[in-house]
Amino acid sequence: MRRHVAAAFVAAAIAAPVLAQQQEPFEPEGYRTDNYRAPVPATLAGARVLTTAEAEAIWRTKTGAFIDVMPRPPKPKNLPAGTVWREAPRKNIPGSIWLPDTGYGALPPAMDDYFRDGLARASRGDQAALLVIYCLADCWMSWNAAKHALADGYSNVAWYPDGTDGWEHAKLPTEAAQSEPRPEQ
């Protein structure tokens, strides 16, 4: 009996890494269009994936434009008339351009134009300029936005998957974010 139990533990130990690899998020061919707060892949074809230390080095040397794509919190539905609603403040990496709601898998034409205009301003019209795109950890919004930037012809895209969560965990500074003016939907 003990040999059977020991054999079962050995088999489980051998199978565990294989199961972990199968469960790890894979890079889809298209965009992620639901369940945006979930583990993200380790890669993004065509983009450089940054650690917090690498993102910090780019930020300190001012060699890239940082773009935050964290969505705006939606106004709660069915608020009683006259209720004052204030969205929670967003803190991002200092000097970032905040383009909220641009990380969805499918963007309406007005939001797609807003995103493209924001990238053009951030890059000063240079499609080879380094763009560092981020949101939060385990958020597909930044993955999608970086993929959109690549599809729009930007050739020097970096994706920072740990986003402000990783930045704050490293005790790096943040500042109150002000979003770029955007079209009404």
C-alpha positions as CSV (number, residue, x, y, z in Angstrom):
1,M,0.0,0.0,0.0
2,R,2.8,2.4,0.9
3,R,4.5,1.7,-2.5
4,H,1.2,2.6,-4.3
5,V,0.8,5.8,-2.3
6,A,4.5,6.7,-3.0
7,A,4.1,5.9,-6.7
8,A,1.0,8.1,-6.8
9,F,2.9,11.1,-5.3
10,V,5.8,10.6,-7.8
11,A,3.3,10.5,-10.7
12,A,1.6,13.6,-9.4
13,A,4.9,15.4,-9.0
14,I,5.9,14.6,-12.5
15,A,2.5,15.6,-14.0
16,A,2.3,18.9,-12.1
17,P,4.6,20.9,-14.3
18,V,2.9,19.6,-17.4
19,L,-0.5,20.6,-16.0
20,A,0.8,24.0,-15.1
21,Q,2.1,24.5,-18.6
22,Q,-1.3,23.6,-20.1
23,Q,-3.2,25.9,-17.8
24,E,-0.8,28.9,-18.3
25,P,-2.6,31.6,-20.5
26,F,-1.7,31.3,-24.1
27,E,-1.4,34.2,-26.5
28,P,-4.6,34.3,-28.6
29,E,-4.4,35.1,-32.3
30,G,-6.9,37.9,-32.0
31,Y,-7.8,40.2,-29.1
32,R,-9.2,39.2,-25.7
33,T,-12.9,40.3,-25.7
34,D,-14.1,39.2,-22.3
35,N,-12.9,38.4,-18.8
36,Y,-10.3,41.1,-18.9
37,R,-9.1,40.7,-15.3
38,A,-7.5,37.3,-15.6
39,P,-3.9,35.9,-15.9
40,V,-2.2,37.2,-19.0
41,P,0.3,35.4,-21.3
42,A,4.0,35.9,-20.8
43,T,4.5,37.1,-24.3
44,L,3.0,39.4,-27.0
45,A,4.3,38.7,-30.5
46,G,6.0,41.8,-31.9
47,A,6.3,43.6,-28.5
48,R,8.9,43.6,-25.9
49,V,7.6,42.5,-22.5
50,L,9.0,44.6,-19.6
51,T,9.8,43.8,-16.0
52,T,9.3,46.6,-13.4
53,A,13.1,47.2,-13.4
54,E,13.1,47.6,-17.2
55,A,10.1,49.9,-17.1
56,E,11.7,52.0,-14.4
57,A,14.9,52.3,-16.4
58,I,13.0,53.6,-19.4
59,W,11.0,56.0,-17.2
60,R,14.1,57.4,-15.4
61,T,15.9,58.0,-18.7
62,K,12.8,59.4,-20.4
63,T,13.4,57.2,-23.5
64,G,9.8,56.1,-23.9
65,A,6.2,57.3,-23.7
66,F,4.1,55.6,-21.1
67,I,0.5,55.0,-21.9
68,D,-2.0,53.9,-19.3
69,V,-5.1,52.2,-20.7
70,M,-6.9,51.5,-17.4
71,P,-10.7,51.8,-18.1
72,R,-12.7,54.4,-16.3
73,P,-15.1,52.9,-13.7
74,P,-18.6,53.0,-15.0
75,K,-21.2,55.2,-13.3
76,P,-23.4,52.8,-11.3
77,K,-26.8,52.3,-12.9
78,N,-30.0,53.2,-11.1
79,L,-28.5,55.9,-8.9
80,P,-31.3,57.8,-7.3
81,A,-31.9,61.3,-8.8
82,G,-29.6,63.9,-7.4
83,T,-27.0,61.5,-6.2
84,V,-23.5,62.8,-6.5
85,W,-21.2,60.2,-8.0
86,R,-17.4,60.6,-8.1
87,E,-15.3,58.0,-9.7
88,A,-12.3,56.7,-7.7
89,P,-9.1,58.6,-8.6
90,R,-6.6,56.8,-10.8
91,K,-2.9,57.0,-10.0
92,N,-0.5,56.2,-12.8
93,I,3.2,56.3,-13.6
94,P,4.3,59.9,-13.6
95,G,4.3,61.5,-17.1
96,S,1.9,58.9,-18.5
97,I,-0.8,59.6,-21.0
98,W,-4.1,58.1,-19.8
99,L,-6.2,56.8,-22.6
100,P,-9.1,55.1,-20.7
101,D,-11.2,52.4,-22.2
102,T,-8.9,51.8,-25.2
103,G,-7.8,48.3,-24.2
104,Y,-11.0,46.5,-25.1
105,G,-10.7,43.8,-27.8
106,A,-13.1,45.6,-30.1
107,L,-13.1,49.4,-30.1
108,P,-16.0,51.5,-31.6
109,P,-14.7,53.8,-34.4
110,A,-14.7,56.9,-32.2
111,M,-12.6,55.1,-29.5
112,D,-10.3,53.6,-32.1
113,D,-9.7,57.2,-33.4
114,Y,-9.2,58.4,-29.8
115,F,-6.6,55.7,-29.3
116,R,-4.8,56.4,-32.5
117,D,-4.7,60.2,-31.9
118,G,-3.4,59.5,-28.4
119,L,-0.6,57.3,-29.7
120,A,0.3,59.9,-32.3
121,R,0.6,62.6,-29.6
122,A,2.6,60.3,-27.3
123,S,5.0,59.3,-30.1
124,R,5.1,62.8,-31.6
125,G,4.1,61.2,-34.9
126,D,7.1,58.8,-34.9
127,Q,5.9,55.2,-35.3
128,A,9.4,54.0,-34.3
129,A,9.2,55.8,-30.9
130,L,9.1,53.6,-27.8
131,L,5.6,53.2,-26.4
132,V,5.3,51.5,-23.0
133,I,1.7,50.3,-22.6
134,Y,0.3,49.3,-19.2
135,C,-2.7,49.0,-17.0
136,L,-2.8,46.7,-13.9
137,A,-1.4,43.2,-13.3
138,D,-3.5,40.4,-14.7
139,C,-5.3,42.8,-17.0
140,W,-5.8,42.0,-20.7
141,M,-6.5,45.7,-21.5
142,S,-2.8,46.6,-21.8
143,W,-2.1,43.4,-23.8
144,N,-4.9,44.3,-26.2
145,A,-3.9,47.9,-26.5
146,A,-0.2,47.0,-27.2
147,K,-1.5,44.6,-29.9
148,H,-3.7,47.4,-31.3
149,A,-0.6,49.7,-31.4
150,L,1.4,47.0,-33.3
151,A,-1.5,46.6,-35.8
152,D,-1.5,50.4,-36.3
153,G,2.1,50.2,-37.4
154,Y,4.1,51.1,-34.3
155,S,7.3,49.2,-34.4
156,N,8.7,49.8,-30.9
157,V,6.0,48.7,-28.5
158,A,6.7,47.5,-25.0
159,W,4.1,45.9,-22.8
160,Y,4.4,46.3,-19.1
161,P,2.1,43.5,-17.8
162,D,2.6,44.3,-14.1
163,G,1.3,47.9,-14.6
164,T,0.7,50.1,-11.7
165,D,0.4,47.1,-9.4
166,G,4.0,46.2,-10.0
167,W,5.1,49.8,-10.0
168,E,3.5,50.5,-6.6
169,H,4.8,47.2,-5.2
170,A,8.3,48.3,-6.1
171,K,7.5,51.5,-4.1
172,L,8.0,53.7,-7.2
173,P,6.2,57.1,-7.4
174,T,2.7,57.5,-8.9
175,E,0.7,60.6,-9.6
176,A,-3.0,61.5,-9.9
177,A,-4.1,60.7,-13.5
178,Q,-6.0,63.0,-15.7
179,S,-7.3,61.3,-18.8
180,E,-6.9,62.7,-22.3
181,P,-10.2,64.4,-23.4
182,R,-12.2,61.7,-25.2
183,P,-15.2,61.4,-27.4
184,E,-18.6,60.8,-25.8
185,Q,-20.0,57.4,-26.4
